[in-house]
Structure formats: structure tokens, C-alpha cells
Amino acid sequence: MTTVELASLTQQVLWASFFVAMVFGAIVQRTGFCTMGAVSDVLTMGDWTRMRQWGLACGVAMIGFALLAWSGLVNPDRTLYASNRWMWLSALVGGGIFGFGMVLSSGCVSKALVRVGGGNLKSLVVVLVLGISAFATLKGLTAVWRTATVDRVAHEFPASASLPAWAAQAFGVSASTAGLALALAIGGVLLAWALSGRDFTARNIAAGAGVGATVVAMWWITGHLGFVAEHPQTLEETILATNSTRSEALSFVSPVAYTLDWVMFYSDVNKLLTVGIVSVFGVIAGSAVVALAQRSFRWEGFGGTGDLGHHMVGAVLMGVGGVTAMGCSIGQGVSGVSTLSATSFVALFAMIAGAAAAVKYQVWRLEREA
């Protein structure tokens, strides 16, 4: 492959990622898919509809990723979530912090980006504050604290810290075969549970299946389309246009930080567009298209200083927690879980627990004010 062909392929990867992110943003704007909303609905109204949407998204993503891995189109060992270190404490602490923060901010970072596309200025503030705190946790003050504390605690495994690797070792089969079997079992249960709801309409199916499908599409783009067996300069295997140099799917905390960095240092030739950055713009664009088409686009600001304070605190918690947990409610909760990573499962359950605690705090605060 020549350098010209490499540049052309990189453009294909970026454009494909942008359009998939647009589809994601359009789906979330149209259907109301929201992890925070799912937790809140269950706790305050006993309504499991949006939680079933999330379950369907995870099931579709799991099975889709496993099929890509089993067919050899994507190598699970080259993904962002592949590691022999089970970073359970980082996932637990970071996930809990993120979950609490997304309730204070009225939604996770992906939901904030969707709301920005719909004209919500509160969410724009959330995105900006989150990006700054996330970048600080990647490379700044809170990064020092993170690496000196929770990141030091991990369990080392001989192979990948994932369910397929453990099952492969236990039953003497290949990791791809074990991954497919587990994905069909776990993902199948999630699909059956989601679709069993009598009030689970076509719109809900479109929400869950659509989000899951966009995650699978991103795995194919970065893991297959963007994979180069021999880079013309380094002569090594390369994943094109990702910040991690590994294959990635949809995730939004670190990408928002990298987006701010790219915007602020645009004239620096070393600051290149990546899949994560174009995904941020894609989600906003897709949401805006649907909002304008539905005539639901409207400017919205804060209701007061208390509202501003809660959203800013929530944004900081999401930025710090999301980087510490290595992903957001989509990044770990759907993309990471689709690989059956052990760390991702811990992060997801911690996010749900953190969100549940925050919902109870919000109820207590409202009752106290009343």
C-alpha cells in the first residue's frame, strides 16, 4: 500500500465513522434512547421500557461483534478493551462516579451531544466542562491521581481479561468460538427479555437494535476497513485514525476531550482527525437533522444557578469518571460489553449503581425543597 492509498483509506474510515455517528445521533434524538433515563424510569415509575431498549442494544452489539470476530473480520485482541489486566477498581470507582454525574447532568455524554444538536445550551456547557475534566484525567492533574491510585490495582491474567478468553481456556476451544457461543447465549437472553415486553413497540425495537447496529458498524469500520497489515512507513500492523491506535466503537468521553484539543490546536499539523472526533461531530449533526425535520429544535438554557451548578458538577464527574472507567455508558455499557470484557461489565454495573444513587439523591432533594 502506498502513502497515497493510505491517505485515501484514512478518509474513507473517517467519513464512514461520521455517517454511522450521524445515524446514532438521529436514532437517539428520534427515539429517546438514554441509559440515565432507563435507570430513572425503573426507579421512579417502575417502567422498564427504556431499560429493555438498552438490553436490546447490548444483545445486538454482542452478537454482531462475536460474528465479526468469529468470521475473522475483526481481531478481538486489537480492540480498545482487550487487555490481560482486569482493572476492576478503576472500572468500579470510575463507573460509579460517571453514573452519579450523568444524572446530575440530565443524561450521559452521548445524550448531551444529542441535545446540543437539538439546541440545548445547557448540554453545550456540559460537553465543554466534561471535555476539560476528561482531558485533565487523561493527561493532567486528575490523571496523576488516577494513575497513582485506582489504576495500580488490577489482576493480571495470562490471556485477555474477558469471558471468551476464560471460556476458551476452560473448555479448550478457540477464543472466537467461545466468544460466539457466549454472545449467542448472553445476547440471546437480552434480546428475548427486551422483546418480551408487551408494550415494546416498533419504535423501541428501532431504538435498541439501531444503537446496537451502529456499534457493530463501528467495529467493522475500525477493525476491518481501517486495519492495515503493513504500514508503508513502519511496516507494522496499523489501525487507522483512532486515538488509541486500536480498533474502537462508539464512545464519547475521551473523544470529546480530543475534540476540544483538536479545535484549540487546529493549526498544529500533529493534531489529526480521528474516529472519535468525527463521531462527536456526527452525533450532533444527526441529532440536528432530525430535530430540524421534526421542528423540535429549540434553544434552551439553565433555569437558575442551582441548575447550572448541578450540571457543571455532573459534567466534571462524568469527565473524571468516564476516563477512569475507560468509557461512558455507551463506550463501556454497549461497545465494551459487546466484546465481553470483564472490565466493561464492572464499569457498567457501577454506572447503573451510581445513577441509581443519584436518582435517589435527586428525589430526596426535591422532597426536601417541597
N, C-alpha and C positions, 0 to 999 in steps of 0.2 A: 504494500500500500504506500502510495506517495504522500507527501505532505499536503498536496492539493486535495487528494481524495480524503485524507484525514479531516481537513478543514470542512469539506462538504458533508462528511458523515456527522461531524460535530453539530453542524447547522441542522441536519435532519433530526438529531436527538433532541436538540433544544426546541425546535418547532413542534415536534411530536409531543414533548412534555408539556409545552404551553397549551396545546389544544386539549390534551387529556385533563389538565388542571382546569381549563375553562369548562369542560363538561362537569367536572366535580363541583365547581362553584355554581354552575347552573342547577345541578341536581339539588344541592343543599338549599339554595335560595328558593327553589320551586317547591320542595317537599318539607322543609323544616327539619331535616336530619340534624340531630345535635346530641352529643354524648351527655353534656351537662343537663340538657332538657330531659333526657331519658331518665337520669337519676332523680331529678326533681319531680318528674311526673309520678314515678313509682312511690316516692316518699310522701308527697303531699296529696296525691289524688288516687293512688293505687292503680294508676294507668300504666300498663306495660307496653303500649303500642310502640313508642319510640325506642324502648329497650329491645324490642323484637326487631326493629329496623337495624339497630346496631348488631344484633346477633346474626341477622341475615347477611350483613356486610362482611362480618368476620368469617362466616361459613363459606361464602363465595370466594373471599380472598384466600382462605386456607386451601381450598380445593384447587383453585386456579394456580396458586404458586406451586403446589405439590405436583400438579400436572406439568408445569413448565420445567420443574426440576427433574421429574421422572423421565421426561422426553429428552432431556439434555439441552434444552434451550436456555436454561439459567442454571448457574452453578451456585448452590446454597452457601458454599464456603466463601464466595466472593461478595456476599451481601453485607450491608452495614451492620446487621445484627449477629453475624457469625463470629463467635469468639469462644475460646476454651475457658474463659473466665466468667463465672456466674456472679455478676455484680449485683447481688441481691439487696445489699444495703443501700447502694446508690439508687436502685430502682424503687425500693421501698420508701426511702426518705423523699427522693425527688418526685416520685409519683404522688405521694400524699400531699406535698406542698403544691404541686401543679393542680391536683384535683380541688383543693381548697381555693386556690386562686381563680380557677375558671368559673366558679360560682360567684365570687365577688365581682368578677368582670362580666357577668351575664353571658358567659359562654367561653368555650375554648378558643385557641388562636385561629383555627380554621373558620370557626363561626364568626370571629371578629373580622377576618378578611372578607367573608361573605357580606357582612353588614356594611363594611366600608364600601363595597360595590353597590349597596343599596342606599348610600348617602348618610350613613350613621357616623357622625363626627366623634361620638363617644368611643366607638370602636377604633377610629383612626388614632386617637390618643392611646388607647390600649395597645395597639400594634406598635406604635413608636416607643412607648415605655418598655414594652415587652422585648423589643429588639435590642434596646440598650442594655437591659439587665441580662438578656441571653448572651450578648457578646461579652459582657463582663464575666459571665460564668464560663464562657469558652476560653477567654484569654486574659481576663483582668483580675480584679480583686477577689471576687467570689470564686473564680477559677482556682486561685491559690488555696482558698478554704476548702473547696470541693476535693481537690487532689490530695490535700493533707489529711482529710478526714474520711468521708464515706467511700471514696474510690480506693482506699487502701484495703478495704475489707472485701474480699472476694474468694470464691472457691475455685481452684484450678482443676480442670478435668483433662484427661488425656486427649479427648476429642472435643468437638463443639459442645457447648453447654446448651443443648437443645433436646427436645423429646425424640426426634428422629435418630440422633446420634446415640442416645441412651438405648432406644429400642433396637437399633441395629446391632449394638454391642451385646445386648441381652439375648437376641434371637438369631444372631449370626446371619443377618441379611444385609443388603446394601442400604445405605442411608436414604437413598432416593425411594427405594421400595418401602422402607419403614415410614418415611415421610408421607408417601401417598396413602398408605393404609391408615395412618393416624389421622391425616387430614380428612379422608373419607368418613372415618368414624366420628371424630370430633365435629368436623364441619357439617357432616350429615345430621348429627343431633341438633346443632344450632339451626340448620335450615328447617328441620322438621318442627322444632319448637317455635321458630318465628312464624312459619306458615300455618301453624295450628290455631292461631288466634282467629276467632270468628269475625272480629272487626278489623282484621288485617287486610286492607283494601289494596287495589292495584297501585295506588299512589304510594302506599307503604312498601310494597314489593319493589317498585321502581326506585325508591329511596335506598333501601338496603342493598339490593342487587346492583344498582348503579354505582354506589360508592365502592362496593367490593370489586366490581369490574374495573373501575378506574385504577384501583391499587394494583390489580393484576396487570393491566396495561402498562403501568409504570415499571413494574418488574421486568416485563418483556423489553421495554424501551432501553432501560439502563443495563439490564443483564444480558440481553441478546443483541439488540440493534447497536448499542453503544459499546459492545465488547470488541476489542481489537487484540487478536492473538499475538501480534508482533508490531509494536510501535515503531515507525520508521526511524526515530531518533534514538530511543533507548533499547530497542529490540526486545522489549519485555511485554508481557500481557498488560493491557490497559483498559480501564473503564472510563469512557469519555464523559467529560462535562459534569462530574459530581465533585462536591467539596471534599467528600471522604475518600475519593479515588476507589470506592466500592460501588456496587450496584445499590441503588436506593429506590424506594417507592415514595408515596406521598407522606410528607412530614413537614411541620411548619415552624417550629420554634427556632432552631438553628438557621433555617433558610431565611426567616425574617431578619435575623441578625446579619447574615451575609448580604441580604438585600440592602440594608442600610449602609453597610460597609461599601458595597459596590456603588451606590448612589453618591456617597460622600467623597469617595476617592476614584470617581469615574475616569479622571484623566490619567490615572496610574495604569500603564499598559499591563501590569501584572494582575489587575482586577478583571477577571473574565466572567462572563455569564455562565451560570451553572444550571443544572436541572432544578435545584431547589429555588434559585432566584426567579427563574421564569415561571415556576409553579405558583409563586406568590402573586405575580402579576396576572397569571392565568386565572386563578380563583377569583380575584377582584373583577377581572374582565367578564368572566362567565356569569358572575352574580349580577353585574351591572346590566348586561344584555337582557337577562330575564326580568330584572326589576323595571327596566325601561319598557320592555314589551308588555308587562302586566300593569304598567302605570302605577307601580307601588314604590317607585323611587321617591324618597323624600329626605330632606335634611333633618337631622335630629341631634340635639345637644344634651348637655347634662342638666339635670333638674335642680342641682344645687351643689354646694361644696361637699356635703356628705356623699352624694352620688359620685362626684369626681374622686373623692378620697378612696372610696371602696374600689372603684375601677382601677385606679392607679396602683393601689396595694395589690389587687388581684393580678394586674399585669406584671408587676415585679415578681410575685410568687410564681406565676406561670413561666417567666423567663428563666428564673433560677432553677425551679423545679423541673422544667422541661429539658434543660440541658443536662442536669444531674441525672435524670431518669433516662436520658438518651432518646427522648421523643415525647410527643404530645399524645392526646387521646386518639388521634389518627395515626401518628407516627409509630407509637408503641401499641396502641389499642387495636389497630387494624393491620397496618403494614408489618409491624414487628411480630404480632401474634400470628400473622399468616405464615411466617417461617417456623412457627412452633418453638421460638426461642424461649428458654426458661426465664431469662431476664425480663423479656417482654410481658410474660404472664404476671410476674411480680409487680411490674410497673402498672399494668392495667388494673389489677385488683387494688393497688394502693391509690390510684387515681379515683376509682369508684368510692373507696372508703373516705378519701379526703373530700370528695364532692359531697358525700352524704353528711359528713360532719359540718361542712359549710352551709348546706341547706338547713340543717337543724339550727345552726347559729343564726341564719337569716330569719327563720321563723321566730326564734326567741327574741331577736332584736325588734321585730315588728310587733310582737305581743307586748314587749316592754314599752315601746313607744305609744301603743294604743292605751 
